Each structure stands twice: as C-alpha cells, then as structure tokens.
C-alpha cells in the first residue's frame, strides 16, 4: 500500500473558504493550539476555559461559541467536510468499504504531515481522560451520519436503512479502536498498517452497490 503523503486536502479545502470562514478557522486553530500548550504544561483537568481564552486572546464566550464543551476542543477538527468531499469524489462503482478506507487513509495522511503533534496529543488524551473518551462517541456519531448520507446518495439507498447505518458505524468504530490502540501502545505501530489490519477484518461486511 502506498502511504506516501500527497497534497493536503485540508489546505485545499481551507483555500476555498470565504474570508469570514478563514477567520473562523484561524480562531478555532488558535484555541486548539492554546489548549494543547496549556494541557502539556498543566494537565487537562487543571486547564480551564478561562485560561484557554486568555492564551488564545479571545473571550471565554468565544471559546464556547466554537466549542460547546471543553472536550470538543480536543475532539473536533476540520476534517469532516474534507472527508465528505473526498468520499463524493470516489468512483461510483467502487465498493463502499474501499471508498471509506481511502477517505480514512487520506485524512490520516494529512493529519500526520500537517498536524502531527496535535494528532499525538489528541489520541493520548482520548486514552487518558475519561470525559474525552466518553464525548468521543458523540462526536464520531456526527462523522458516521455524514458518511452514511453520502453513501446513501451514491448508491440510492435509504440513509435510515439499518444495514447501511450498521456498516458505516462499524467502520468508523473500527477507526476509533485503531487510534486508541495506537496511543495505548505509545505510537510504536505503523498507524496506516493498523488501519489496513482493521479494514481486512471488515471486508466480509462490505455492502455492494
């Protein structure tokens, strides 16, 4: 499998945003950077939203406007719309599992190249902080719903169809377990190889178009 990093899908997506959206993106990124810096220094529980706001040079209300709860600063990112674009661009006759594998690999490539420190910090906190791990299920359900709706559009299936929902949630759940496993083992394994191991296990679950 070729996992050589290619062009940044996130950068391409950001380049197409309006000036207002780019300003919002800069604010979200500033809040995230401040959070990771403070957490590395003082720990997650000791870091308050007020401290994050001061370090990011915004008000606490601005932090909450972008991230309703503190855990969301760690768990949310800009990749969902990018993943949606990439998934929509896949060949119509490609098996859905292969399409999702491609989207996952390409997103991880961008993260590993463009935001490696954030990726390591995020996955480590997912393992170490119970409230973040609990919130992870909720945030990943948003990604699952988005991927399900796109695959439904492509295949003519009903997005509420049980089999389709189970299929996508299983793949996204596998991604969650891969990232947790990767962090639990101190990032020693090849992340892309772990993804492919998970996909290999799921191949018999693939739904055909």
Phi and psi restraints in degrees (value plus and minus 20) as a CYANA .aco file:
   2 UNK   PHI    -103.6   -63.6
   2 UNK   PSI      98.0   138.0
   3 UNK   PHI    -141.2  -101.2
   3 UNK   PSI       3.2    43.2
   4 UNK   PHI     -86.2   -46.2
   4 UNK   PSI     106.2   146.2
   5 UNK   PHI     -77.6   -37.6
   5 UNK   PSI     115.8   155.8
   6 UNK   PHI    -133.2   -93.2
   6 UNK   PSI    -177.4  -137.4
   7 UNK   PHI     -81.1   -41.1
   7 UNK   PSI     129.3   169.3
   8 UNK   PHI     -98.9   -58.9
   8 UNK   PSI      92.9   132.9
   9 UNK   PHI     -84.6   -44.6
   9 UNK   PSI     -54.8   -14.8
  10 UNK   PHI     -85.6   -45.6
  10 UNK   PSI     -62.9   -22.9
  11 UNK   PHI     -84.1   -44.1
  11 UNK   PSI     -60.5   -20.5
  12 UNK   PHI     -84.0   -44.0
  12 UNK   PSI     -60.4   -20.4
  13 UNK   PHI     -85.1   -45.1
  13 UNK   PSI     -64.1   -24.1
  14 UNK   PHI     -82.7   -42.7
  14 UNK   PSI     -55.1   -15.1
  15 UNK   PHI     -84.4   -44.4
  15 UNK   PSI     -44.7    -4.7
  16 UNK   PHI    -109.9   -69.9
  16 UNK   PSI     -18.6    21.4
  17 UNK   PHI    -100.4   -60.4
  17 UNK   PSI     136.8   176.8
  18 UNK   PHI     -92.0   -52.0
  18 UNK   PSI     147.3   187.3
  19 UNK   PHI     -78.2   -38.2
  19 UNK   PSI     -62.2   -22.2
  20 UNK   PHI     -82.5   -42.5
  20 UNK   PSI     -63.3   -23.3
  21 UNK   PHI     -88.1   -48.1
  21 UNK   PSI     -55.0   -15.0
  22 UNK   PHI     -86.4   -46.4
  22 UNK   PSI     -56.3   -16.3
  23 UNK   PHI     -84.2   -44.2
  23 UNK   PSI     -61.8   -21.8
  24 UNK   PHI     -82.1   -42.1
  24 UNK   PSI     -61.2   -21.2
  25 UNK   PHI     -82.4   -42.4
  25 UNK   PSI     -62.8   -22.8
  26 UNK   PHI     -82.3   -42.3
  26 UNK   PSI     -59.0   -19.0
  27 UNK   PHI     -86.0   -46.0
  27 UNK   PSI     -65.7   -25.7
  28 UNK   PHI     -79.7   -39.7
  28 UNK   PSI     -63.2   -23.2
  29 UNK   PHI     -86.1   -46.1
  29 UNK   PSI     -57.5   -17.5
  30 UNK   PHI     -83.8   -43.8
  30 UNK   PSI     -60.2   -20.2
  31 UNK   PHI     -85.0   -45.0
  31 UNK   PSI     -63.3   -23.3
  32 UNK   PHI     -82.9   -42.9
  32 UNK   PSI     -66.5   -26.5
  33 UNK   PHI     -81.0   -41.0
  33 UNK   PSI     -62.3   -22.3
  34 UNK   PHI     -82.7   -42.7
  34 UNK   PSI     -60.5   -20.5
  35 UNK   PHI     -82.6   -42.6
  35 UNK   PSI     -69.8   -29.8
  36 UNK   PHI     -84.3   -44.3
  36 UNK   PSI     -55.3   -15.3
  37 UNK   PHI     -85.2   -45.2
  37 UNK   PSI     -64.8   -24.8
  38 UNK   PHI     -90.3   -50.3
  38 UNK   PSI     -59.9   -19.9
  39 UNK   PHI     -83.3   -43.3
  39 UNK   PSI     -60.3   -20.3
  40 UNK   PHI     -83.1   -43.1
  40 UNK   PSI     -50.6   -10.6
  41 UNK   PHI    -104.6   -64.6
  41 UNK   PSI     -65.2   -25.2
  42 UNK   PHI    -137.6   -97.6
  42 UNK   PSI     -29.9    10.1
  43 UNK   PHI      74.9   114.9
  43 UNK   PSI     136.5   176.5
  44 UNK   PHI     -85.9   -45.9
  44 UNK   PSI     -70.0   -30.0
  45 UNK   PHI     -84.2   -44.2
  45 UNK   PSI     -53.8   -13.8
  46 UNK   PHI     -99.4   -59.4
  46 UNK   PSI     -32.9     7.1
  47 UNK   PHI    -107.9   -67.9
  47 UNK   PSI     101.7   141.7
  48 UNK   PHI    -119.5   -79.5
  48 UNK   PSI     140.5   180.5
  49 UNK   PHI     -82.3   -42.3
  49 UNK   PSI     -55.7   -15.7
  50 UNK   PHI     -82.9   -42.9
  50 UNK   PSI     -61.5   -21.5
  51 UNK   PHI     -85.5   -45.5
  51 UNK   PSI     -60.7   -20.7
  52 UNK   PHI     -81.8   -41.8
  52 UNK   PSI     -65.3   -25.3
  53 UNK   PHI     -80.8   -40.8
  53 UNK   PSI     -64.2   -24.2
  54 UNK   PHI     -82.9   -42.9
  54 UNK   PSI     -63.7   -23.7
  55 UNK   PHI     -87.2   -47.2
  55 UNK   PSI     -52.0   -12.0
  56 UNK   PHI    -108.9   -68.9
  56 UNK   PSI     -22.9    17.1
  57 UNK   PHI      40.8    80.8
  57 UNK   PSI      24.6    64.6
  58 UNK   PHI    -155.1  -115.1
  58 UNK   PSI     154.0   194.0
  59 UNK   PHI    -107.3   -67.3
  59 UNK   PSI     137.0   177.0
  60 UNK   PHI     -77.2   -37.2
  60 UNK   PSI     -55.6   -15.6
  61 UNK   PHI     -84.4   -44.4
  61 UNK   PSI     -52.5   -12.5
  62 UNK   PHI     -87.2   -47.2
  62 UNK   PSI     -61.2   -21.2
  63 UNK   PHI     -77.6   -37.6
  63 UNK   PSI     -67.9   -27.9
  64 UNK   PHI     -89.5   -49.5
  64 UNK   PSI     -46.4    -6.4
  65 UNK   PHI     -87.0   -47.0
  65 UNK   PSI     -56.6   -16.6
  66 UNK   PHI    -107.0   -67.0
  66 UNK   PSI     -52.7   -12.7
  67 UNK   PHI    -154.8  -114.8
  67 UNK   PSI      80.3   120.3
  68 UNK   PHI     -75.9   -35.9
  68 UNK   PSI     -52.9   -12.9
  69 UNK   PHI    -152.3  -112.3
  69 UNK   PSI     137.4   177.4
  70 UNK   PHI     -79.9   -39.9
  70 UNK   PSI     -55.8   -15.8
  71 UNK   PHI     -79.4   -39.4
  71 UNK   PSI     -49.8    -9.8
  72 UNK   PHI     -86.3   -46.3
  72 UNK   PSI     -45.6    -5.6
  73 UNK   PHI     -81.2   -41.2
  73 UNK   PSI     -57.4   -17.4
  74 UNK   PHI     -98.6   -58.6
  74 UNK   PSI     -59.7   -19.7
  75 UNK   PHI    -112.4   -72.4
  75 UNK   PSI     -47.1    -7.1
  76 UNK   PHI    -111.7   -71.7
  76 UNK   PSI     128.6   168.6
  77 UNK   PHI    -168.3  -128.3
  77 UNK   PSI    -189.7  -149.7
  78 UNK   PHI    -119.0   -79.0
  78 UNK   PSI      -8.2    31.8
  79 UNK   PHI    -105.6   -65.6
  79 UNK   PSI     -40.7    -0.7
  80 UNK   PHI     -77.4   -37.4
  80 UNK   PSI     -70.9   -30.9
  81 UNK   PHI     -83.8   -43.8
  81 UNK   PSI     -52.0   -12.0
  82 UNK   PHI     -87.6   -47.6
  82 UNK   PSI     -65.4   -25.4
  83 UNK   PHI     -80.0   -40.0
  83 UNK   PSI     -58.2   -18.2
  84 UNK   PHI     -83.2   -43.2
  84 UNK   PSI     -63.2   -23.2
  85 UNK   PHI     -81.4   -41.4
  85 UNK   PSI     -65.2   -25.2
  86 UNK   PHI     -85.5   -45.5
  86 UNK   PSI     -62.2   -22.2
  87 UNK   PHI     -83.0   -43.0
  87 UNK   PSI     -60.7   -20.7
  88 UNK   PHI     -85.2   -45.2
  88 UNK   PSI     -44.8    -4.8
  89 UNK   PHI    -105.0   -65.0
  89 UNK   PSI     -27.9    12.1
  90 UNK   PHI     -91.1   -51.1
  90 UNK   PSI     132.8   172.8
  91 UNK   PHI     -77.0   -37.0
  91 UNK   PSI     120.2   160.2
  92 UNK   PHI     -83.5   -43.5
  92 UNK   PSI     -46.8    -6.8
  93 UNK   PHI    -115.1   -75.1
  93 UNK   PSI     -13.5    26.5
  94 UNK   PHI     -96.2   -56.2
  94 UNK   PSI     112.8   152.8
  95 UNK   PHI     -75.0   -35.0
  95 UNK   PSI     122.8   162.8
  96 UNK   PHI     -80.8   -40.8
  96 UNK   PSI     -56.2   -16.2
  97 UNK   PHI     -84.4   -44.4
  97 UNK   PSI     -58.3   -18.3
  98 UNK   PHI     -87.5   -47.5
  98 UNK   PSI     -57.2   -17.2
  99 UNK   PHI     -83.4   -43.4
  99 UNK   PSI     -65.3   -25.3
 100 UNK   PHI     -87.0   -47.0
 100 UNK   PSI     -57.8   -17.8
 101 UNK   PHI     -79.6   -39.6
 101 UNK   PSI     -64.8   -24.8
 102 UNK   PHI     -81.2   -41.2
 102 UNK   PSI     -65.6   -25.6
 103 UNK   PHI     -81.4   -41.4
 103 UNK   PSI     -64.5   -24.5
 104 UNK   PHI     -83.4   -43.4
 104 UNK   PSI     -67.3   -27.3
 105 UNK   PHI     -81.8   -41.8
 105 UNK   PSI     -65.4   -25.4
 106 UNK   PHI     -85.4   -45.4
 106 UNK   PSI     -58.3   -18.3
 107 UNK   PHI     -84.8   -44.8
 107 UNK   PSI     -63.8   -23.8
 108 UNK   PHI     -85.3   -45.3
 108 UNK   PSI     -56.8   -16.8
 109 UNK   PHI     -76.7   -36.7
 109 UNK   PSI     -67.1   -27.1
 110 UNK   PHI     -83.2   -43.2
 110 UNK   PSI     -62.6   -22.6
 111 UNK   PHI     -83.6   -43.6
 111 UNK   PSI     -65.2   -25.2
 112 UNK   PHI     -83.0   -43.0
 112 UNK   PSI     -57.6   -17.6
 113 UNK   PHI    -101.9   -61.9
 113 UNK   PSI     -64.9   -24.9
 114 UNK   PHI    -111.5   -71.5
 114 UNK   PSI     -50.6   -10.6
 115 UNK   PHI    -157.4  -117.4
 115 UNK   PSI      31.6    71.6
 116 UNK   PHI     -81.9   -41.9
 116 UNK   PSI     -63.5   -23.5
 117 UNK   PHI     -83.4   -43.4
 117 UNK   PSI     -59.8   -19.8
 118 UNK   PHI     -86.8   -46.8
 118 UNK   PSI     -59.5   -19.5
 119 UNK   PHI     -82.0   -42.0
 119 UNK   PSI     -66.2   -26.2
 120 UNK   PHI     -82.9   -42.9
 120 UNK   PSI     -65.6   -25.6
 121 UNK   PHI     -83.5   -43.5
 121 UNK   PSI     -62.8   -22.8
 122 UNK   PHI     -82.1   -42.1
 122 UNK   PSI     -70.4   -30.4
 123 UNK   PHI     -87.6   -47.6
 123 UNK   PSI     -53.4   -13.4
 124 UNK   PHI     -84.9   -44.9
 124 UNK   PSI     -61.9   -21.9
 125 UNK   PHI     -87.9   -47.9
 125 UNK   PSI     -52.4   -12.4
 126 UNK   PHI     -80.0   -40.0
 126 UNK   PSI     -54.5   -14.5
 127 UNK   PHI    -100.1   -60.1
 127 UNK   PSI     -60.6   -20.6
 128 UNK   PHI    -107.2   -67.2
 128 UNK   PSI     -46.7    -6.7
 129 UNK   PHI    -130.9   -90.9
 129 UNK   PSI      92.0   132.0
 130 UNK   PHI     -76.5   -36.5
 130 UNK   PSI     -59.9   -19.9
 131 UNK   PHI     -86.7   -46.7
 131 UNK   PSI     -53.6   -13.6
 132 UNK   PHI     -90.5   -50.5
 132 UNK   PSI     -62.3   -22.3
 133 UNK   PHI     -84.2   -44.2
 133 UNK   PSI     -57.5   -17.5
 134 UNK   PHI     -86.9   -46.9
 134 UNK   PSI     -62.3   -22.3
 135 UNK   PHI     -88.2   -48.2
 135 UNK   PSI     -44.7    -4.7
 136 UNK   PHI     -76.3   -36.3
 136 UNK   PSI     -59.7   -19.7
 137 UNK   PHI     -80.0   -40.0
 137 UNK   PSI     -61.7   -21.7
 138 UNK   PHI     -87.8   -47.8
 138 UNK   PSI     -64.0   -24.0
 139 UNK   PHI     -88.9   -48.9
 139 UNK   PSI     -55.6   -15.6
 140 UNK   PHI     -92.2   -52.2
 140 UNK   PSI     -43.2    -3.2
 141 UNK   PHI     -86.4   -46.4
 141 UNK   PSI     -49.3    -9.3
 142 UNK   PHI     -86.6   -46.6
 142 UNK   PSI     -64.6   -24.6
 143 UNK   PHI     -81.7   -41.7
 143 UNK   PSI     -62.3   -22.3
 144 UNK   PHI     -80.4   -40.4
 144 UNK   PSI     -65.1   -25.1
 145 UNK   PHI     -83.3   -43.3
 145 UNK   PSI     -59.6   -19.6
 146 UNK   PHI     -84.9   -44.9
 146 UNK   PSI     -68.5   -28.5
 147 UNK   PHI     -83.6   -43.6
 147 UNK   PSI     -57.7   -17.7
 148 UNK   PHI     -82.5   -42.5
 148 UNK   PSI     -64.1   -24.1
 149 UNK   PHI     -84.8   -44.8
 149 UNK   PSI     -57.8   -17.8
 150 UNK   PHI     -89.8   -49.8
 150 UNK   PSI     -62.9   -22.9
 151 UNK   PHI     -85.7   -45.7
 151 UNK   PSI     -53.6   -13.6
 152 UNK   PHI     -85.3   -45.3
 152 UNK   PSI     -62.2   -22.2
 153 UNK   PHI     -79.7   -39.7
 153 UNK   PSI     -64.5   -24.5
 154 UNK   PHI     -89.1   -49.1
 154 UNK   PSI     -53.9   -13.9
 155 UNK   PHI    -123.7   -83.7
 155 UNK   PSI     -29.5    10.5
 156 UNK   PHI      58.9    98.9
 156 UNK   PSI      -7.8    32.2
 157 UNK   PHI    -101.6   -61.6
 157 UNK   PSI     142.2   182.2
 158 UNK   PHI     -99.2   -59.2
 158 UNK   PSI     104.4   144.4
 159 UNK   PHI     -81.4   -41.4
 159 UNK   PSI     -38.4     1.6
 160 UNK   PHI    -108.4   -68.4
 160 UNK   PSI     -22.0    18.0
 161 UNK   PHI     -79.4   -39.4
 161 UNK   PSI     111.6   151.6
 162 UNK   PHI     -79.6   -39.6
 162 UNK   PSI     -66.6   -26.6
 163 UNK   PHI     -81.4   -41.4
 163 UNK   PSI     -61.4   -21.4
 164 UNK   PHI     -86.5   -46.5
 164 UNK   PSI     -64.4   -24.4
 165 UNK   PHI     -82.6   -42.6
 165 UNK   PSI     -62.3   -22.3
 166 UNK   PHI     -85.1   -45.1
 166 UNK   PSI     -59.9   -19.9
 167 UNK   PHI     -82.2   -42.2
 167 UNK   PSI     -71.8   -31.8
 168 UNK   PHI     -86.9   -46.9
 168 UNK   PSI     -62.3   -22.3
 169 UNK   PHI     -84.2   -44.2
 169 UNK   PSI     -51.7   -11.7
 170 UNK   PHI     -87.0   -47.0
 170 UNK   PSI     -63.5   -23.5
 171 UNK   PHI     -84.8   -44.8
 171 UNK   PSI     -66.6   -26.6
 172 UNK   PHI     -86.2   -46.2
 172 UNK   PSI     -57.0   -17.0
 173 UNK   PHI     -83.9   -43.9
 173 UNK   PSI     -56.7   -16.7
 174 UNK   PHI     -83.7   -43.7
 174 UNK   PSI     -59.5   -19.5
 175 UNK   PHI     -81.6   -41.6
 175 UNK   PSI     -61.6   -21.6
 176 UNK   PHI     -79.5   -39.5
 176 UNK   PSI     -67.2   -27.2
 177 UNK   PHI     -86.4   -46.4
 177 UNK   PSI     -55.1   -15.1
 178 UNK   PHI     -82.3   -42.3
 178 UNK   PSI     -67.1   -27.1
 179 UNK   PHI     -86.6   -46.6
 179 UNK   PSI     -58.5   -18.5
 180 UNK   PHI     -84.3   -44.3
 180 UNK   PSI     -64.8   -24.8
 181 UNK   PHI     -79.3   -39.3
 181 UNK   PSI     -63.6   -23.6
 182 UNK   PHI     -78.8   -38.8
 182 UNK   PSI     -66.1   -26.1
 183 UNK   PHI     -90.3   -50.3
 183 UNK   PSI     -60.2   -20.2
 184 UNK   PHI     -81.4   -41.4
 184 UNK   PSI     -46.4    -6.4
 185 UNK   PHI    -123.0   -83.0
 185 UNK   PSI       7.9    47.9
 186 UNK   PHI      37.9    77.9
 186 UNK   PSI      12.5    52.5
 187 UNK   PHI      40.3    80.3
 187 UNK   PSI       4.3    44.3
 188 UNK   PHI     -96.9   -56.9
 188 UNK   PSI     -48.1    -8.1
 189 UNK   PHI    -101.3   -61.3
 189 UNK   PSI     139.0   179.0
 190 UNK   PHI     -95.4   -55.4
 190 UNK   PSI      97.0   137.0
 191 UNK   PHI     -80.4   -40.4
 191 UNK   PSI     -61.3   -21.3
 192 UNK   PHI     -88.1   -48.1
 192 UNK   PSI     -55.6   -15.6
 193 UNK   PHI     -86.1   -46.1
 193 UNK   PSI     -57.1   -17.1
 194 UNK   PHI     -84.3   -44.3
 194 UNK   PSI     -61.3   -21.3
 195 UNK   PHI     -80.7   -40.7
 195 UNK   PSI     -64.6   -24.6
 196 UNK   PHI     -86.3   -46.3
 196 UNK   PSI     -54.1   -14.1
 197 UNK   PHI     -81.6   -41.6
 197 UNK   PSI     -62.7   -22.7
 198 UNK   PHI     -85.9   -45.9
 198 UNK   PSI     -63.2   -23.2
 199 UNK   PHI     -83.4   -43.4
 199 UNK   PSI     -58.9   -18.9
 200 UNK   PHI     -78.9   -38.9
 200 UNK   PSI     -60.9   -20.9
 201 UNK   PHI     -86.5   -46.5
 201 UNK   PSI     -47.3    -7.3
 202 UNK   PHI    -113.4   -73.4
 202 UNK   PSI     -24.3    15.7
 203 UNK   PHI     -78.3   -38.3
 203 UNK   PSI     -54.2   -14.2
 204 UNK   PHI     -91.3   -51.3
 204 UNK   PSI     -30.0    10.0
 205 UNK   PHI    -112.7   -72.7
 205 UNK   PSI     -23.6    16.4
 206 UNK   PHI     -80.3   -40.3
 206 UNK   PSI     114.7   154.7
 207 UNK   PHI    -114.9   -74.9
 207 UNK   PSI     110.8   150.8
 208 UNK   PHI    -107.1   -67.1
 208 UNK   PSI     123.6   163.6
